[in-house]
Amino acid sequence: MNFFIARQPIFNKNESIFGYKLFYSPFAAVIDGEGVEKDSPLDNIMSIGKQTLSSGKKIIINFSSSLLQNNFLYLKDTFVLVTANNNGDPFKVCRELKRTGYSIALDFRCLENQEYIINHCDLIVVDFTDENAEYYCGELTKYYNPKVLADNIFTRKIYDKAVLSGCTYFNGEYFKLPLVDGKKPLSGNRYIYIELLKAVNTPNPDFEEIEDLIKKDVTITYSLLKYINSGAFYFVNEITSVQQTLALLGQKGTVKWLSWIVLSVMSQKKPGEIITLSLIRAIFSEEIAELIGYINSFHFFIMGMFSFLDIMLDCPMEEVLKEIPISKEIKDALLGIDNEYKIIYDLVCFYEQGNFQKVLEITESFNLAPQEITGAYIKALNGVL
């Protein structure tokens, strides 16, 4: 692999996944700013597979001239983003892409001088870092009523404005923020979930205590047994007891996968992408730690897995981490305090944001090849299929 590629979710109004915006860059473009137009992302996307990259959902990719020159397997599920910065007349570019079979996602700035292009597009992309974004959305809805993607939304306040402006789809970092700023009481099953996370993450877990806590919650029991009997394992006979499941998973397996199951259940009222991204971060962090040579790479899995605890509980991360007996290094990293864990955490976050320049800087500091980082990310995506 000679490229970086990452994905960012696009939500509909129900906070379900519509598709993924792909960040793609050949290494040469990150290193010296060259090679973008010469490089074709299509072959590389096909080599990874759309199922891996988007879990079967739509994808949005930036326009490059190579898109008109190659056969692409996923035309009907692919939106091409056309901007005013692309080479060539936007209307002609849209017409050629349509003829090829792509759907068109048009940057709203292209409409300033060629308003008629809107009739040739499937989606209008409005950048909400623009101070006039709400006005543009209102005008578009009033006169054309197109499907509008609100892009670069960084706060819930801006998200609410985008909804009121008539936008159809939403993209940005806003969904990674807690809904409230304050500690919520842990009642009922939420208390059991926190107690389970405490129990499995102690240095010497008491498996009898863990088993008793699991049995207090039907959903956790069902999910754990479903997991142990899934295609991830190949047992001849069905596993029917919690005790047997814990024995088969072992200590590390129990910490990893019981933590994941508990977090999945805890975040059921949140966008499903939260738990998906938690697992991607967990696997990605562990893979990078192994590449660097950390013996305790398993701890980096836990760091990634717990990185959205504040969102799942709608509680500041500092308050949440007081409840969980994980290592100080992991806690410090998640609270933004510099240490060796935070460097890897930063690398993972920069990668998912498509900030490949920062990714390359950190990668080089560890004497890793960028191909290894892309490979670790693809492995993480495959881990959530």
Backbone torsions as a table, in degrees:
resi	resn	phi	psi	omega
1	MET	NA	129.5	178.8
2	ASN	-117.5	35.4	-174.5
3	PHE	-152.6	157.4	167.8
4	PHE	-99.6	144.6	173.5
5	ILE	-149.2	135.0	179.6
6	ALA	-143.3	166.9	-179.2
7	ARG	-130.6	150.9	175.5
8	GLN	-132.7	132.9	-173.1
9	PRO	-69.7	147.7	171.1
10	ILE	-117.5	122.8	-175.6
11	PHE	-103.2	154.1	167.6
12	ASN	-94.0	-173.5	-175.9
13	LYS	-67.1	-19.7	178.0
14	ASN	-89.9	5.4	-178.2
15	GLU	63.8	24.8	168.7
16	SER	-91.0	158.7	-177.6
17	ILE	-77.0	122.7	170.4
18	PHE	-85.3	-43.0	-178.9
19	GLY	-177.7	-164.4	-178.9
20	TYR	-133.9	135.5	171.8
21	LYS	-85.5	124.8	-177.2
22	LEU	-96.2	131.3	170.3
23	PHE	-99.1	120.1	-176.5
24	TYR	-132.4	136.1	174.7
25	SER	-156.4	127.9	171.6
26	PRO	-65.0	151.0	-178.7
27	PHE	-56.0	-37.8	-177.9
28	ALA	-59.7	-35.1	-179.0
29	ALA	-69.6	-33.4	179.3
30	VAL	-75.3	-38.4	-175.3
31	ILE	-75.7	-48.7	-174.8
32	ASP	-130.9	7.4	176.4
33	GLY	77.3	13.0	-178.6
34	GLU	-117.5	163.2	170.4
35	GLY	94.8	3.6	-177.6
36	VAL	-69.9	-50.6	-176.6
37	GLU	-71.1	-29.6	-179.8
38	LYS	-75.6	-22.6	-175.0
39	ASP	-89.0	137.2	175.9
40	SER	-106.1	119.0	179.3
41	PRO	-74.0	-16.9	-170.2
42	LEU	-63.6	-48.3	-179.5
43	ASP	-60.9	-39.3	-179.0
44	ASN	-69.5	-38.8	176.4
45	ILE	-64.0	-42.6	179.9
46	MET	-67.3	-32.8	-179.9
47	SER	-67.9	-31.9	176.9
48	ILE	-79.9	-42.8	-179.2
49	GLY	104.4	132.7	-178.4
50	LYS	-65.7	-31.9	179.2
51	GLN	-61.6	-41.5	177.8
52	THR	-66.1	-46.0	-173.6
53	LEU	-74.3	-32.1	-173.5
54	SER	-135.2	9.1	-179.3
55	SER	52.1	35.1	177.3
56	GLY	84.3	1.6	-179.1
57	LYS	-88.9	178.4	177.2
58	LYS	-65.6	156.7	173.0
59	ILE	-129.0	148.6	173.7
60	ILE	-119.6	124.5	179.1
61	ILE	-125.3	151.6	177.9
62	ASN	-71.0	148.1	179.4
63	PHE	-68.4	139.3	164.4
64	SER	-144.7	152.5	-175.2
65	SER	-59.8	-24.7	-178.8
66	SER	-65.1	-21.2	-179.4
67	LEU	-64.1	-23.1	-178.8
68	LEU	-89.7	-5.5	-171.8
69	GLN	-111.7	-9.2	-175.3
70	ASN	-121.5	150.7	171.9
71	ASN	-78.4	137.4	-176.7
72	PHE	-129.6	129.8	-174.7
73	LEU	-69.3	-24.0	-168.4
74	TYR	-112.1	35.0	-175.3
75	LEU	-54.9	-47.4	-171.8
76	LYS	-68.9	-17.2	179.9
77	ASP	-107.7	12.1	-173.3
78	THR	-117.0	124.7	170.7
79	PHE	-99.0	135.2	175.4
80	VAL	-105.7	125.9	-179.9
81	LEU	-83.6	116.7	178.3
82	VAL	-105.1	126.0	-179.6
83	THR	-121.4	169.2	178.7
84	ALA	-69.2	-15.6	-179.5
85	ASN	-86.0	-9.2	179.5
86	ASN	-68.3	149.5	175.2
87	ASN	-68.1	135.9	177.3
88	GLY	98.1	166.1	179.7
89	ASP	-71.6	126.6	-177.4
90	PRO	-55.8	-38.1	-179.1
91	PHE	-63.6	-45.1	179.9
92	LYS	-65.8	-38.6	178.6
93	VAL	-62.8	-46.5	179.4
94	CYS	-60.7	-42.4	-178.1
95	ARG	-63.9	-41.8	179.1
96	GLU	-67.5	-40.8	178.7
97	LEU	-64.3	-41.4	177.5
98	LYS	-61.1	-43.3	-179.7
99	ARG	-63.2	-34.1	179.6
100	THR	-72.4	-28.6	177.6
101	GLY	121.3	2.4	179.5
102	TYR	-79.8	158.6	164.7
103	SER	-89.3	152.2	-174.4
104	ILE	-110.2	127.6	169.4
105	ALA	-111.1	113.2	-172.2
106	LEU	-105.6	128.0	173.3
107	ASP	-62.2	131.2	-175.1
108	PHE	-58.6	-23.8	-178.9
109	ARG	-66.5	-23.5	179.6
110	CYS	-68.5	-16.1	-176.7
111	LEU	-84.7	-9.6	-175.1
112	GLU	-60.9	-39.4	-178.1
113	ASN	-112.6	-11.2	-177.8
114	GLN	-137.2	66.6	-174.3
115	GLU	-60.7	-27.9	-177.6
116	TYR	-66.4	-16.1	-179.2
117	ILE	-61.5	-24.9	-175.5
118	ILE	-56.2	-28.1	-179.6
119	ASN	-72.5	-10.6	-178.2
120	HIS	-109.2	10.1	-175.0
121	CYS	-116.8	156.2	179.3
122	ASP	-103.6	-19.1	-174.6
123	LEU	-155.0	135.0	173.9
124	ILE	-104.9	129.8	-178.4
125	VAL	-104.0	119.3	-179.5
126	VAL	-112.3	122.8	-178.6
127	ASP	-81.2	114.0	-175.8
128	PHE	-83.6	9.5	165.9
129	THR	-84.7	-10.7	174.8
130	ASP	-77.6	130.0	-175.4
131	GLU	-65.4	-18.1	-179.9
132	ASN	-101.8	15.0	-174.3
133	ALA	-58.5	-45.0	-179.1
134	GLU	-61.2	-41.0	178.9
135	TYR	-62.3	-45.9	180.0
136	TYR	-60.0	-44.1	-179.7
137	CYS	-62.2	-41.7	178.8
138	GLY	-62.2	-42.8	179.5
139	GLU	-66.8	-41.8	178.9
140	LEU	-61.9	-45.5	-179.5
141	THR	-64.9	-38.8	-177.4
142	LYS	-64.9	-43.1	-171.9
143	TYR	-101.8	-26.4	-173.9
144	TYR	-125.3	-27.8	-177.7
145	ASN	52.5	49.7	177.9
146	PRO	-82.7	172.7	169.5
147	LYS	-80.0	128.1	-174.2
148	VAL	-120.1	130.2	173.9
149	LEU	-99.4	116.4	174.7
150	ALA	-82.6	112.3	-173.5
151	ASP	-103.3	153.7	176.4
152	ASN	59.2	53.2	175.1
153	ILE	-95.7	120.3	-173.4
154	PHE	-110.9	-9.9	179.1
155	THR	-137.4	159.7	176.8
156	ARG	-66.0	-32.1	179.1
157	LYS	-62.9	-43.5	178.7
158	ILE	-69.4	-36.9	176.2
159	TYR	-58.7	-45.7	179.0
160	ASP	-60.2	-39.1	178.0
161	LYS	-65.4	-39.2	179.2
162	ALA	-64.3	-39.2	177.5
163	VAL	-62.4	-47.2	-179.5
164	LEU	-66.1	-23.8	-180.0
165	SER	-81.2	-3.2	177.1
166	GLY	93.8	13.4	-179.4
167	CYS	-69.0	151.3	-176.0
168	THR	-98.3	-40.6	-175.8
169	TYR	-129.9	159.9	-170.7
170	PHE	-141.7	136.1	-178.2
171	ASN	-139.1	138.7	177.7
172	GLY	149.6	-174.3	-175.1
173	GLU	-86.9	-0.7	-172.6
174	TYR	-58.2	-34.2	-174.7
175	PHE	-73.4	-8.3	179.5
176	LYS	-90.9	9.7	-178.5
177	LEU	-107.7	142.4	175.7
178	PRO	-62.6	150.1	-179.0
179	LEU	-76.3	-30.0	-178.2
180	VAL	-128.8	157.7	179.0
181	ASP	-113.0	84.1	-178.1
182	GLY	166.5	157.5	-176.6
183	LYS	-80.4	127.7	177.4
184	LYS	-95.1	143.3	178.9
185	PRO	-64.9	142.1	178.9
186	LEU	-93.7	103.0	-177.3
187	SER	-115.3	155.9	174.1
188	GLY	57.0	-131.6	-175.0
189	ASN	-66.1	-28.5	178.9
190	ARG	-59.8	-35.1	176.9
191	TYR	-65.0	-42.6	178.3
192	ILE	-61.2	-40.5	-178.6
193	TYR	-62.8	-43.4	178.5
194	ILE	-65.0	-40.6	178.3
195	GLU	-62.9	-37.7	176.7
196	LEU	-64.5	-45.0	178.6
197	LEU	-61.7	-37.6	175.7
198	LYS	-62.8	-48.2	-174.2
199	ALA	-63.1	-42.7	-175.0
200	VAL	-79.0	-19.4	-176.2
201	ASN	-101.3	8.3	172.4
202	THR	-74.7	154.7	-178.8
203	PRO	-56.7	-35.9	179.8
204	ASN	-127.1	82.8	-175.1
205	PRO	-60.6	141.4	175.1
206	ASP	-95.4	104.7	-173.2
207	PHE	-69.3	-26.4	175.6
208	GLU	-68.1	-40.9	177.1
209	GLU	-64.5	-42.4	179.3
210	ILE	-61.7	-44.8	179.6
211	GLU	-60.8	-42.2	180.0
212	ASP	-64.1	-40.0	179.7
213	LEU	-67.2	-41.2	179.3
214	ILE	-60.2	-43.3	-176.6
215	LYS	-66.9	-15.3	178.2
216	LYS	-78.1	-12.1	-177.4
217	ASP	-127.9	116.0	-176.6
218	VAL	-62.8	-40.6	-176.7
219	THR	-64.1	-44.0	178.8
220	ILE	-64.7	-44.0	179.5
221	THR	-59.1	-48.7	-179.9
222	TYR	-61.6	-45.3	-177.2
223	SER	-64.5	-39.8	-179.6
224	LEU	-66.1	-45.1	179.6
225	LEU	-67.8	-35.9	176.6
226	LYS	-63.4	-41.5	179.7
227	TYR	-65.0	-47.7	-176.5
228	ILE	-66.4	-23.5	178.8
229	ASN	-99.0	11.1	-178.7
230	SER	-84.2	-178.9	-180.0
231	GLY	-67.7	-9.1	177.4
232	ALA	-68.1	-19.7	179.3
233	PHE	-127.3	163.7	-177.9
234	TYR	-133.5	64.8	178.7
235	PHE	-88.2	139.0	-178.5
236	VAL	-65.9	-45.0	-178.8
237	ASN	-104.5	148.9	179.5
238	GLU	-66.5	136.2	176.9
239	ILE	-88.7	124.4	-171.8
240	THR	-120.6	-2.4	-178.0
241	SER	-122.2	147.6	177.8
242	VAL	-65.3	-41.3	-179.0
243	GLN	-58.7	-45.9	-179.6
244	GLN	-65.7	-38.1	179.0
245	THR	-61.1	-46.1	-179.7
246	LEU	-64.1	-38.3	178.7
247	ALA	-64.4	-40.4	-179.5
248	LEU	-70.5	-35.4	-179.7
249	LEU	-72.9	-31.8	-175.8
250	GLY	75.3	178.4	-174.4
251	GLN	-65.5	-50.4	-177.6
252	LYS	-65.5	-42.3	179.2
253	GLY	-63.2	-38.6	178.7
254	THR	-65.5	-45.2	179.0
255	VAL	-60.1	-47.9	-177.8
256	LYS	-62.6	-61.2	-166.2
257	TRP	-84.8	-27.5	173.3
258	LEU	-71.3	-37.8	175.2
259	SER	-59.8	-44.0	-179.7
260	TRP	-63.4	-43.6	180.0
261	ILE	-64.3	-43.4	179.3
262	VAL	-61.7	-45.0	179.9
263	LEU	-64.7	-37.2	177.8
264	SER	-61.0	-44.2	-179.5
265	VAL	-69.1	-40.2	179.8
266	MET	-61.9	-31.3	-173.2
267	SER	-101.7	21.2	-177.7
268	GLN	-60.7	-28.3	-179.7
269	LYS	-91.6	4.6	177.1
270	LYS	-101.4	165.1	173.6
271	PRO	-54.6	134.6	-178.6
272	GLY	-56.8	-22.9	-178.8
273	GLU	-65.8	-22.8	-179.8
274	ILE	-61.9	-50.0	-178.8
275	ILE	-71.8	-33.1	176.2
276	THR	-61.3	-47.7	-178.6
277	LEU	-68.5	-31.6	175.3
278	SER	-60.5	-44.7	-179.2
279	LEU	-70.4	-37.4	175.7
280	ILE	-60.5	-47.0	178.6
281	ARG	-60.9	-40.5	-178.3
282	ALA	-62.1	-51.3	-178.6
283	ILE	-66.5	-43.4	-179.5
284	PHE	-60.7	-45.7	179.5
285	SER	-62.1	-43.9	-179.7
286	GLU	-64.8	-42.2	179.8
287	GLU	-61.9	-43.4	179.6
288	ILE	-64.7	-42.9	178.9
289	ALA	-59.6	-39.8	177.7
290	GLU	-66.2	-38.6	178.0
291	LEU	-63.0	-38.2	179.7
292	ILE	-72.1	-30.3	177.7
293	GLY	111.3	16.7	177.1
294	TYR	-69.2	131.0	177.5
295	ILE	-71.2	-34.5	-176.4
296	ASN	-95.8	41.6	-176.5
297	SER	-58.7	-25.6	177.9
298	PHE	-56.3	-34.6	-179.9
299	HIS	-65.4	-29.1	179.3
300	PHE	-72.2	-28.9	173.1
301	PHE	-60.6	-46.7	-179.8
302	ILE	-63.1	-40.0	178.2
303	MET	-58.0	-49.2	179.2
304	GLY	-64.7	-40.8	-178.5
305	MET	-62.3	-36.6	-176.0
306	PHE	-90.7	4.7	-172.2
307	SER	-71.5	-10.9	177.3
308	PHE	-116.8	19.9	-179.9
309	LEU	-58.3	-36.6	-179.4
310	ASP	-64.1	-35.2	179.3
311	ILE	-74.3	-41.4	-179.5
312	MET	-61.8	-33.8	-177.4
313	LEU	-104.8	-0.8	-176.3
314	ASP	48.8	55.2	-174.6
315	CYS	-150.1	141.9	178.8
316	PRO	-54.0	140.5	-176.9
317	MET	-56.3	-38.2	-179.9
318	GLU	-59.5	-39.6	178.9
319	GLU	-69.9	-42.8	-178.7
320	VAL	-61.2	-44.7	-174.1
321	LEU	-69.4	-17.4	174.7
322	LYS	-65.6	-23.4	-176.0
323	GLU	-87.8	-19.0	-171.0
324	ILE	-110.6	125.2	-176.4
325	PRO	-83.8	57.7	174.9
326	ILE	-93.6	170.0	-173.3
327	SER	-64.4	154.3	179.5
328	LYS	-61.6	-35.1	-179.4
329	GLU	-61.5	-42.7	179.1
330	ILE	-67.4	-45.6	179.8
331	LYS	-59.4	-46.0	-179.4
332	ASP	-61.0	-43.5	-179.6
333	ALA	-60.5	-43.7	-178.6
334	LEU	-71.4	-18.5	177.7
335	LEU	-96.5	4.0	176.1
336	GLY	86.6	14.1	179.5
337	ILE	-90.2	129.6	-174.0
338	ASP	-64.3	128.5	169.3
339	ASN	-164.5	-176.0	-175.8
340	GLU	-68.0	-27.8	176.9
341	TYR	-69.4	-41.2	-177.3
342	LYS	-65.1	-31.0	178.7
343	ILE	-60.7	-44.3	178.3
344	ILE	-70.4	-37.7	177.2
345	TYR	-61.8	-42.1	177.0
346	ASP	-62.0	-43.2	179.3
347	LEU	-58.5	-45.5	179.8
348	VAL	-62.3	-44.1	-178.4
349	CYS	-68.9	-41.9	177.1
350	PHE	-61.3	-38.8	-179.1
351	TYR	-64.6	-47.4	-177.3
352	GLU	-67.4	-22.0	176.2
353	GLN	-84.3	-7.8	-177.4
354	GLY	77.5	18.8	177.9
355	ASN	-88.8	75.8	-170.4
356	PHE	-75.1	-19.7	175.9
357	GLN	-65.5	-44.8	177.1
358	LYS	-66.5	-38.5	177.8
359	VAL	-58.4	-45.9	-178.1
360	LEU	-64.1	-39.3	179.9
361	GLU	-61.4	-46.0	-179.1
362	ILE	-69.7	-40.2	178.9
363	THR	-58.0	-44.8	-179.6
364	GLU	-66.6	-32.2	179.2
365	SER	-66.1	-23.5	176.9
366	PHE	-98.0	4.6	-177.3
367	ASN	57.4	37.1	176.2
368	LEU	-100.2	150.6	174.5
369	ALA	-81.5	140.4	179.7
370	PRO	-59.1	-28.9	177.5
371	GLN	-59.0	-34.9	-179.3
372	GLU	-67.0	-35.6	-179.8
373	ILE	-69.9	-44.8	176.8
374	THR	-60.0	-43.3	179.2
375	GLY	-61.1	-39.5	178.5
376	ALA	-65.8	-37.5	179.4
377	TYR	-67.5	-44.0	178.7
378	ILE	-62.4	-38.7	176.8
379	LYS	-62.0	-39.3	178.0
380	ALA	-65.2	-40.8	177.3
381	LEU	-62.5	-42.5	178.1
382	ASN	-63.6	-27.6	-178.8
383	GLY	-70.5	-14.4	-179.0
384	VAL	-107.8	4.5	179.5
385	LEU	-71.8	NA	NA
